[in-house]
């Protein structure tokens, strides 16, 4: 979602659970705070094989219920994103699971690359005692240990076209996380990202920051991979990600779903732990699209409420400040250098949300390994 949003227990392994819990008992309130601050606040789990899904089929609908997933971090917010072939229409649902049972299913969106062939929309009005759906984000009242995802495919849609499910969990209650040391291999690195601006389009001047940023990210990979089909004009991207249920072009998973439907690409939404993770992607040669509060990008910050915006991080200065392309201003002012702490303040508004794009095969950049990047290895599902 463009400007906004705003979701464990250990596995039950005999002989290990009790020991794990014992080691987590703090010796003092100060120790507890320090231990809590050292934990990641988010995690990204990528699912790419669906052999173990429970699959049923009727005349009009094919349903895949994936096995439960237990993140390694506590969470109370969830964003699910997906990649599928253009011919694959689908609806994505998620529910929470705990020892006392499962919640109802929350609808996280109906997706179709071609809305003339099927619905493409988020679903409003979903709220109960467990939580609520804010366009594309499941926001819970309390932390839950496990997640289960269900995917429905209408008739004439090919389920085999589904290539990726990404679960991004986030603990919005944690504000005291320790900032890890920077990845200085990214400092002084500047990626070649073609500039695109929403200002060029009167119909999108106030609202096309997300498709403009996505167009820039895709154009980078078009040049790098030699795939002309990835270099798309902003209006075409805007039409391809538009969510009439929101309404607008800022539905986060719809943007990455479109990118991931294109030849040679994967894409997902991630709530990251720190700016170090962005540095890891830049060091690997991949620009990162970030959701920020535009008012907080200024020093001093502009007055008024939050102003959700998306920008493309394309590098870092030799001293670690952030080099970005801002699609919301004229071309001559779009290339900006933002002080590191100023950028972090603006990015925190969205829970450090990012669009991550990488080649589906080869291309010299893949998701960073698990570590400070918070990315789990690909899991079978």
N, C-alpha and C positions, 0 to 999 in steps of 0.2 A: 504494500500500500504506500502510496507516494509519500505523504508527510507523516505518517503517523505512528505507528501503533503505540498507541497511547493516546510460558510457560515454560527419592529413589532409594530406593533402598538397595542394599547389596543383594546380589543373587543369593538364593538360598542353597548354599553349598555346605553340606554337613562338615563340621569341623573347621570351617573357615569363617562362617558368619560371626560366631561368637568372638573369635579372636580379632576380627576386623573391628567390631564394635568396641571391644575393650581398648584397642589401640587409639580409637577416636575419642575416648573420654578425656576431656581437658583437665589440667591440674588447677586452673584458675580462670576467672573471667577474662583476664588479659590474654592468657594462652588460647582460650576459645576464640577470641576475636582474631588473633593472629592466624590461627589455623583456618578459620573461615575465610579470611582475606586471601589466603594462599591458594584457595581452590578456584578453578575456572568457573565463570558464571554462565558459560554457554558451551554447546557441543553441536557438531554437525555430523550426522550419520547418513551415509550414502548406501542405498540399496539398489543393486543392479541385476540380481538373479531372483526369480520369483517361482522357482520350482516347488517350494514348500508352501506356497499360498493355498488356502482352501478355495477351490474353484467350483462354482456352480453356474449352470446355464439354463435359461428358459428361452422361450421363443423370441422374446424381445430384449433380454438383458443377460449379459455375462458379468458375474461378480467374483472378484478376487478379495479374500480376506487374508491379509498378511499376518504372520506370527507376531506376537507381542515383542516389543523392543524395550529394553531397559537402558536408558542413558546412564552414563557414569557420573553425571552432575545432577544436583537437585534442580527442578525446573517448575515454572508455573506459566510459561508461554511457549507456544509451539507454532512454527510456520512450516507447512509442508509444501514443497515444490516438486515438479516432475518434468521429465522430458519424454516426448513421444513423437512418433512419425506424424506428418501432417494429416494422414488419413485416419489416425486414431483419435476418436472422440471419447471423452471420459468424464467421470465425476469422482471427486476425491472426498473421502470422509475420514474422520479420526475420532477416537474416543480414548478416555483415560481408563486405566486398569489399576486396581489396588487389591489388597487382601480382602477387602469387604465387598468387592464386585467391580463391575464396569459401569461407566456412564453411558448415556445415550450417544448415538452417532451425531457428530457435528459435520455439517456440509461445508467444505472448504472451497467449493467452486465447481462449476460445470465448465469444461474446457473443450473448445473446438477451434482448430486453426482457421477453419472457414465457417463463420457464423451462419452462412446460408444453408449449411449442411447439418447444423446442430447448435444447441445453445452454448453461448460463452458468457457466463455471468457469475458473479459472487451472489451469495444468498444472505439477505439481511434478516433481522428480527430473531436471531438465535441467542437466547439467554435462558439460563435456568440456575438452580442452586449450585451447580458445579462450576459454571463459568459462562463466558459469552464469546461470540465470534465477532471480531472487529474487522470486517471485510475479508482479510486473508490471514488473520492471526487469532489463534485460540488462546484466550486469556482466562486463566483459572483463578478461583478464589483462594485455593490452597495448593501446595505442591503435591504432585502425584508421582508414583514410582515408574509407571510403565505407560506405553503408548501402543495402540493398535490402529492400523490403517486399513481402510477398505476402498477398493477402486471398482467402479461400475462402468461397463462399456455397453452402450446401446447397440441394438441390432445394426448390422452392416459396418460396425466399427471393429477393427482388427486389434485384439489385445496384444498380439505379439509385437506391435509397434511401440509398446511401453519399454523404455530403456533405462529409466532412472527415477527413483523416488528419493528425495532428500528431506530428512527430518532435522530441523534446526530448533533446538531447545534453548531456553534462556531463563535465568532466574532474575526477574525484575526487582525482587526484594533486596538483592545484594548490591550495595553501593560502596562497599569498603574493600573491593578487590585490589590486590597489590598489582602495580604496573610492572610487567616484566622488562628486562633490559631490551633496548632496541636491537634490531637486526641491521647492523651498520653496513652489511654488504649491499643494501639497497640505497644507501646514502650516496648521492652523486649520480644515481642512475636515472635516466630520462627516457621514457618509452615514446616511440613514434605513434601518436594517436591522432588521426585526422579530426579537425575541429568541426563540430556541428552545433548550430544554435537554434533554439526555439524562437528566438527573436525574428528569424527570417520568415516566420509563418504567422500571419495575423490570427488565424484560427486556433493557434496553439501557443501564442506568446505568453499566456498566463498559466499554462497547464502541461506543456509537453516536455518538462524537464526529464522525465523518465525515458520516454522513447528517444529523445535527443541523445541522452547519455548512452542508451543501449545502441543506438546507431553508431556512435563513436567507438564503443567497444567492439562491435562487430566489424567495423571498417578496419580496425587494427588487425584483427585476425584474418580478414579477407586478404590483406596485403601480405601478412606473414605466412599464411598457408597457401596462398595462390588460389583462393576460391572466390571468384567474382560474385557469386550468389550471396555472399555475406555482406557485401557493400550495398546497403539499402538506404534510400533517402528517408529522412525523418517522417514525412507524412505516411509513407507505407508502413513504417514500424508502428506509428501511432494507431493506424487502423487495425493492425494485427494484434495489438495488446489491449485495445479498448474494452473496458468493463462497464456495460450499461447499468449494472446493479450497484456500482459504487456511487456516482458514475465518474468515469474518466479513464486516464491512461496510466494511473499510478499503482494498479494492483501488482504487488511485487511478484508473486508466482506466475502471473500471466506474462509478465515481461520475460522472465527466465524460461518459461515454457515455450514461448515463441523462439527465443534464441536457441534453445535446445532442440527445436524441431528442424533447424536448418542443417544443411550438409556439413559434416565434420565437426560439429560443436556439441558440447555439454554445457549446461548452465544451471545454477541453483541460487536460492536465497540463503544467506547465512547471517546469523547474529554472532559477530566475532567478539573475542575477549579483549583485544587491545590493538593498538596501532601497529604493534610488532607483526601481527598476522598480515596486515596489509603490506608491510615491508617484505615479508616472505614471498608474497605473490608478485610484487614488483621485482624482487631479486630473481624470481623464476621467469620473468618476462611477460607477466600478465597484468594489464591495467585492472583496477578495481573500481566498480561503480558503488558509491556510498550515498546513503540517505542521511541528510543533515538538516539542521535548522538554519535556514539562510540568514536569519537575523544574527545568529551567533557566530557567523563567519567573519564578522566585522569587529574591529578593535577601536573603540569600545563597542560592545554589542548594541545593535539597534533596539529601540524600545518596541513594545507591542508583544503580542503572544507569539508562540512558535509558528514558524513559516516553513513547512516541510518542502524539501528540495532535494534533487539528486545531482551529483557532480561526479566527474571521472578523475580518480587519482591516477596520475601517469608517472609519478616519480617523487624523488626527495632531493632536497638540496644537500650539499656536502656537510651541512650542520644539522640535518634531520628535519627541517621544515617540509611542509607538504606542498608538492606541485600538483595543481589540479586544473582541469578544464571545466568552466562553469557555463552551462548552456543557457543560463537565464539572463545573460548580458550580451552586449554587442561583441562582435568578433575581436575587436581590438582590445577589449578588456577581459576576454574569456580565460586567457592563460594567467592564472593567479598563483602566488606563493603565499600560503597561510601558515602563520606560526604554529608550531606543533601543538601547544596547549590550547590555542584557539580552535584548531580543527577538532581536537578531541572533545572539547566542550560542545561544539556544534553537532558532532556525530553521536554523542551520548544521547541526544534527544530521541533518536530512533532505536535505542538499545544496540547501537553499533551495527546497524543493518547494512549488508552489502549484497550486490549481485556479483557472483563469481562465474567467469566464463573460461573454459579451457577446451582444447581439442579432444574430440572423442577418440582419436587414434593418432599417436605421434605428435609432431608439431613442436616438440621441445619444451613443453610446459604441462605439468600435471598438478593436481592439488598437492600442496606440501604435505609431508608425512605428519603423522600425529606427533604432537609436541606442544609447543606454545601455540601452534596454529589451531588446536582444538578440533582437528579433523580425524575421524576414526577411519581405519581401513574399510574398504568396501565389504559389506556383509551380505551373505546369502539371505534370502527371505522367502 
